[in-house]
Amino acid sequence: MSERVTRSQTGRTPRKPMPEGFVETPGPKRRSGVNGTPFTTGLEAEVKIDSGEQRAAKKELDKTTNGKINGHANGHANGTATGKGGIVDGWREGSDPKIDLNPHFDFGGSFGVTAMMIGFPTLMWYMWIGATYYDGKFPSEPSMSWSQFGKHMMNLVYTGAYPHAKAWTIYWVFLIVQGGMYLTLPGVYSTGKPLPHEGGKQLRYYCNGVYSFYLTIVLAGMLHFTGLFKLYTLMDEFGPLMSVAIISGYIVSVVAYISAFYRGAQHRMTGYHVYDFFMGAELNPRMFGWLDFKMFFEIRLPWFILFLITLSAAARQWEIYGYVTGEVGFLLMAHFLYANACCKGEEMIVLTWDMYYEKWGFMLIFWNLAGVPLSYCHCTIYLANHDPSIYAWSKPFLVCLYISYLLVYYVWDTSQSQKAMFRSRERGYQTERKSFPTLPWKEVKNPQKIETESGDAILVDGWYKYARKIHYTCDVYFATTWGLITGFKSPFPWFYPVFFIAMIIHRAFRDIQRCREKYGDAWLEYERRTPYLFIPYVI
């Protein structure tokens, strides 16, 4: 159940035993710092949850701690857990939650994540150089030696992407303003999954991304038309802004890691500092006990920035040509719909793997501050840097692209909604919210489902009776069209589609493996009933 509130309605509550029917929104708990002195912010908010949510939480926690959810999966993979209870998400009842008792090393462990932390920022600068100085082609200087070429590339970054004071101001003012919107604008509450290592505590998430997004657009328009800040400045200063974002990703990651250790807030650590730095130390970092960093970084920052960059390209075209091309208009529509969808479904995201399990480390911080908004935007960069005659598609093709995109968006939006609402109703967290666009068939009434031994149920209705990962197919279509709209004269707009397709295929088969372990015969029955993975009647 969600209730509409503003920040001022919560007030501050003195530290005392929690009354019946209330749950604490976690900020920093009363812990001992490195000097042994207890401290607390005193800013934790208390908000009401209804009896249905309490019953659902207790039921889910009981399933989790007795091993029927995660223990069921771990029982297949790791054998029977010993000690006081089974291992749940790397934690055994009665053990220290700071230690991961069942570590799994993704991305090639410490060596792999080190390569990623060095390689991806380097790739971002490399693609920017190609897009800016080499007409969208791969940078190449056959007459230079490798050392000369390296110095040449570094000089281009220094002269064209130097992180000057103006870029720092633009980037961080935006972040701070967004934080202010998070704390002040009206929104709804949503309830996270019970945390076994916290005794079943549920985090309450404040969701007002929709208001933040629309107010951001209004403010951007006001700044542009009054001349205080022209939107196309984002295109003019793209290189310096990208450098600021990359450096900020490192700085915030270091601060987050050290802060977690200083406050004793680390969770599920492997003991390998490089790997733990990449994956994160703290599970649920919050500012003022209110601003959830993972929610804030994942929903708002990357997609708002991506949309604003595309909006700046449209503003530049209007300034130069007096019109906006159909190709830029297509990307503007696409990026608006994606950012808007993230906001209007924000309260559903709190039950996802990213919010429940992933920690706040370099992977999430850098990717959301720099990686997503400033590498996924190369489709926009290409269109902004070239005359429309270079990439113009025929009008019939553009019409087909617009219509097909909207149809696929309908499938994507409603399929995500069907699954999210099914999960929330199964858990007793019913959220009714009407945000633009509110589409028909967003929920399946009395859906067909397969019960499992874990106590969960598998949705076998709506779009998911036709294909098990149909929303992934829609995501692939989106990514492909973002590249296709630019044509084939530059490889950089195709970075996102290629990267995303490889990633989504890997994720799909990883999810299949996890679901087979977790649900056993029930999942095999789902595969029998819905044999197609991505495209109905095809694959």
N, C-alpha and C positions, 0 to 999 in steps of 0.2 A: 504494500500500500504506500502511496506517496502523497505527501501533503505539501501544498505550496506555502513557502515561507520566505522571509528575507533574513539577512544576517542579524538585523537588529532585534528580531523577534525571539532569538534564542537567549539573549542575555548572557550573564556569567553565573555559574552555579558554584557555590562554595563546595569544597571537598568534603564529602559526607557519604554515608552508605547510599547505594543506588536504590531509589524507590521502586516499588513493584511496577513492571512494565516499561522500565527505562533501560537504555543501553548507552554506554559512554562512547562518544566519538573520539578515538584515540589521538591524542597528541603525545608529546614525550611523557612517559609515565614517570612516577617518582622513582628515580634511580640514584645510584651513587656514581658520581663522576670519578675521574682518575685519582682525585685527592681524597676520595671517600666521603665527600660532603653530599648529602641528599639535596636534590634540586628539582624544581618543577616549574613549568611556565604558568600554571594556574589558569590556563585559557581553554581547557577542555570543555567542549559543549555537551550538554545532555539533551537528548531528543527522544520523543515518545515513539514507541513502536507498539503495534496493536497485538492482541492476543493471538491472532492467526499467524503472524510472523514469529511470535515466541514459540508456538507449537511446532511450526515448520523448522525453526532453527534447532529445537531440541531433537526433533526426529532426525534431521540431517546430521547433527553432531553425533547422535547415538550410532548412526550408520557408519560414520567416519571412524570413530574411536574404536569400535569393535571390529574394524578391519573389513567391513563389507564393501566399502568404496575403494579406498586406496590399498587397503590390506589385501583385497581380492586380487588386484592387479599385481601387487608386489609378491603375493604368494606364488603366482605363476613364475615371476621373473627371478625371485630371490630366495624362494623357499620359505619355510615357516619362520616367523620372527620369534626371537627369544626375549626373555626379560618381561618387564611389566607392560603388557600390551604389544601390538604390532607396530611396525614402522609406518608412519603416516607422513608422506611428503618429506622424508629425510629425518623425521623426528619420532622418537619412541617415548611413550608416556613415562614421565618421571625423569627423563634425561634432559640435558642442557639443549635448548632449542638453538643455541648459537652454533652448534656443531652438526654438520650434515652426516648422519649415520649411514646414508646410502648415496654417496656422491656419484654423479654421472657427468662425464666431461664431454660437452658438445664442442663443435667447431675445432676439433683437434687439440683440445686442452690448452695449456699455457702457450705453447709455440704457435698454435693456430690463432688464438685471440691476439697475440702480439703482432702477428702479421696483419691481422685485420685492423688493429688500432693504428698501425703505420700506413698500411696500404690504402685504406679507403679515403682518408683525407688527401693522400697523394693523388689518387685517382680523380678526386673532385677537382683539384687544381689542374690536373692534366686535361680533363674534359673542358674546363673553363678556358684554358689556353687555346685549345682546338676550336672551340666555338667562337672565341673572340678574335684571335689573330690568324687563324688558318682556314677561315671561311667554312667552319663546321667540319673540317677534315682532321684526320689524325695528325698531330704535330710531327714534323719530320724535317731534318736538315742533313741531307746526305753528304754535304761537303764538310760537316763538322765531325770531330771525334766524339766519342761518348762523353768524355769529360767536358768538352766545349759545349756539347748539346745540353748537358746537365746544368752548366752555369748559365747558359742562355735561357733555359726554362725558369730557373730560379730568379733570374733578372726580370723576366716577364711578370712573374708573380709579385716581385718586390715593387715594380713600377706600376703595375695595373691593378693589383689586389692588395695593396698595403692597407692594413687595418687602422685607418686614421680615426681621429676623434669623432668626426661626423658619423662614421659608420657605427662606432661603438654607441654613440648617443641614440641613433635611430633604432638599433637592434634592442638595446636594453630598456629604452623608454617603452617600446612596444611590449616587451615582456612584463615590465612593471605595471603598465596600464591593464594588461590582461589579468594579472594577479589581482589588481584592484577590482576589476569587474567580477572576478570569481567570488570575492569576499563581500560584495555589496549588492549585486543585482539579484532580483527574485529568481527562484528556481524550485526544484523539487528534491526530496530526499529519496534515496534508494538504499537498500540494505545488502551488504556483501555476504558472502558465505561464512559460516562459522569457522573460526580458526582453532584447530584442536590444541595447538601449543599454548594458546591463550585461554584455555578452559572453555572454549566455545564462544568467546566474544565475537560479536559481529560489528564490523565497521559500518558507520553510516556515511554515505557519500552524498555530497551536495552537488546537484547537477543544474547548472544554468547556462550551459554552452550555447543554447539557442539565442538567449537574450544577448550574450556576449558577442556572438557572431554578427547578429543584425546591428547591434550598436557599433561594432567595429566598422561595418560597411558604411553606416551613416557618418561616423566621425571621419573616416577616410575620404568620403565624398565632400564633407565640409572643408577639410584641410586643403583638398585639391582645388575646389572651386573658389575658395577665398584666397588662394595663392600662398597660404602659409606653408604648405608642404605638397608639392606636385607629386602625384602618384608615380609618374614615370621616373622619379628620382630613384626608385627601387631598381629600375633597369640600369640607370646611369651609374649607380654605385654597387652593382651586383657583385663585382669582384671583391671589393673591400668588405661588403656585408658577408659574403661567404667566408672570408678569412676570419672575421669576427665570430661568426657562428662556429667555425671549426675550433678556434681557440677557446671560446666559451664552453664548448662541449667538453674539452679537456679540463678546464678550470672547475666547472660544476661537478664533474666526475670525481676529481681529487678532493674537493671540499666535502662532497657527499660521503666518500669513503672514510676520510679522516674523522668527520663528524660522527659517523656511526660508531666508530671505535671509541671515540672520546666519551660518548654518552652511553656506551655499553648497549647499543641498539642493534648490533650485528646479528644476523640470523642465517642459519644453514650454511656455515662456512666450511670450505674444503681444506683450508690450511695452505693452499697455493695462492699467494697474494696476487700474482698477475692475473690468474684466472678469476679469483674472487673480485678483483677490481673491475674486470670486464663484466661479470655477471651481476655484481652489486653486493653490498653488505647489508643494507637495511631493507626490510620487506615493505613496510608501510610508513614512509616518511611523511610527516605533515608539518605545516607551518601554522602556528597559533592554534593547533589542534583542529584545524578547519580546512586549510588548503591542502588537498591531497596531491602530492607532487606527481605521482604516476598518472593519475587521472588528468591533471592539468597539462602535463607534457604530452600525453598521448592523444588527447582529444582536440585541444585547441591549437597549440603552437605550430605543429608542422602543417596542418591543413589550412589554417588561417593564413600562414605565410605563403603557402603555395598559391592559394586563391588570390592574395593581394599582389603577388608577382605577376600573375596572369592579368589581373585588373590593371596593373601598371603598363603592361604591354598594350592593352586596349587603349589606355589613355595616351600613350605615345603615338599610336596609329591615328587617333583622332586629332592629335596636335599636328601631325605631319601631313596626313592625307585628307582629313576632314571626315573620315568614316572608319569603321572597324570592319576588317575582312571577315568573311564567313568562317575562315579557319581559326582565327583568334576568338571569334564569337563561340565557336564550338568548344574550344578549350575552356573558355570562361564559363560556359554552361556546365561542362563536365566537372570542373574543379569546384564550382559552387555547389552542385548536387552532392558531391562527395563530402565536402566540408560540412554542409548542412545536414547530411544523413548522420555523420558522426555525432553531431550535436543533438539532433532530435531523438537519437537512440542512446544517448549518453547513460541514462539510468539502467539500461540493459547490459552495459559493458562491465558493470561491477562484478558480474558472475563469471567473467571470462578468465582464462588461464593467465593472461598478462596481469590482471589486477589481483588475482588470488595467490598466484605462485611466484611469478617473476619478481626479482628484486630490482631495486633502483640503482643501477650501475652504469658503466660506460655504454653498454649496449643500448639501453633504453634512452639514456640521457643524450649521447651524441647523435643517435639516429633521429631523435625527435627534434633536437635543436638545430642540426645541420644536415644530416644525411637525407632525410625524406624531403624537406622543402627545397633544398638547394642542389639536389641531383635529379629528383623526379621532374624538375621544371625545365629540363633541356628542350622539351618540345616547344615550350613558350619562348625560350631564349632564341631558338633557331628562327621562329617566325618574327620575333622582334628585331633580329639582326639582318633580315633580308627583305628585299623588295617583294611585295605581294605577287608580282609576275613570276617569281622564281618557284613558288610553291602552290600556285593557284590550282584548285580542282574545279571541275565543271559544276555548274549549279545542280544538275540532277544528282550527281554523286554526293554533293554536300547535303541535299535534301534527304537522300537515302541514309546518310551517316547520322544526321540529326534524329530521324525517325527511329532507326534501329537502335541508337543509343538510348533513347527514351524508353523503348520497349524492353530492352535488356535491363535498364535501370529499374523498371517496374518489377521484373522478376527478382532482381537482386534485393531491392528494398523489402518487398513482401515476404520473400523467403527468409531473410534475416529476422524480420519481425515475427514470422510464424514460429521459428525456432526459439527466439528469445521469450516470446509470450508463453509458449508451451513450457519452457523451463521455469519461468517465474511462477506460473500457476501451479505447476507440480510442487514447487517449494512453498507455496502459500504467499508469495510476494506479488500480489496483483497490482500492476501499475497501469493506470489508464491515463493516457496523455495524447492530446490532439495537437500535433505540430505539423507544419507545412513540409512536404505534402502528405496529407493523410490519404492513403490509398486503399481501395477496396481489396478484400481478401488478405488483410494484414494479420488475421488470426483465423485458425481453423477451429470451428466449434465442434466439440465432442470428437476430437481427432482419434484416428486409429493409432495404436501404439503397441509396443512389445515390452512387457514387463521383464525385468532382469533380476538376477539373484542379488545384485548390489542394492536393490531397492529403488533404483532409478528406472526410468522408462525411456524407450527409444521412439521418437516420432517417425511414423511411417505414413504420413498423410501430407496434404498440401503439396508443395513443390517437391518435398522429400520422398514422395512415393514414385517420382519419376527419375530422380538421380540423387545419389547420396551427398554429393558435393556440388550441387548445382550453383550455389553462390560463388564457388571458386571459378566456375566457368564464366560467370558474369564478370568477375574481377579480371580475368584474363582478357575478356573482350574489351573492357575499359582500357586496360594497359596497352593493348594492341592498337586501339583507335587513337590513343594519345600520340603514338609514334606515327601511325599511318597518316594523320592529318598533315604532317610535315613533309611527306614524300619520302624519297629514298636517297637523297643527295648528301645526307650527313648521318654518321653512325650514332651520334650522341643522343638524339631524341629516342633512339631505340634501346638505349641502356636500360631504362626502366622496364620496358616490356620483356626483354631477355632475362634480366635479373629476376623480375617478378615471376615469370613462368617457371624458371628453374626452382625458385624458392617455394612456390605454391605446390608444385608436383612433389617436392621433397616433403613438405608439410602434410600433404594429403596422405601419402603412404605411411608417414610417421603416425598420423592420427589413426589410420586403419589398424596398424600394429597395436597401438595403445588400446583401442576399443576392443579388439579381439581378446586381448589379455584381460581387460576389465569386465567385459560383458559375456565373454565365452560364447555359448551356444546361441544366446539371444542375438548377438551381433551377426553370427552366421545366418540366422533366420532372416535378419534384415537384409543381408546381402542376397539371400535367395529371393526375397520378395521384391527387392529393388536392385537388380543386377547391374544397373548402369551407374558409373561413378560420376562422370562429368556431363555427358550429353545424352539425354534420353534416346534410346533405341540406336545409339551409335557407339558410345564407349563408356 
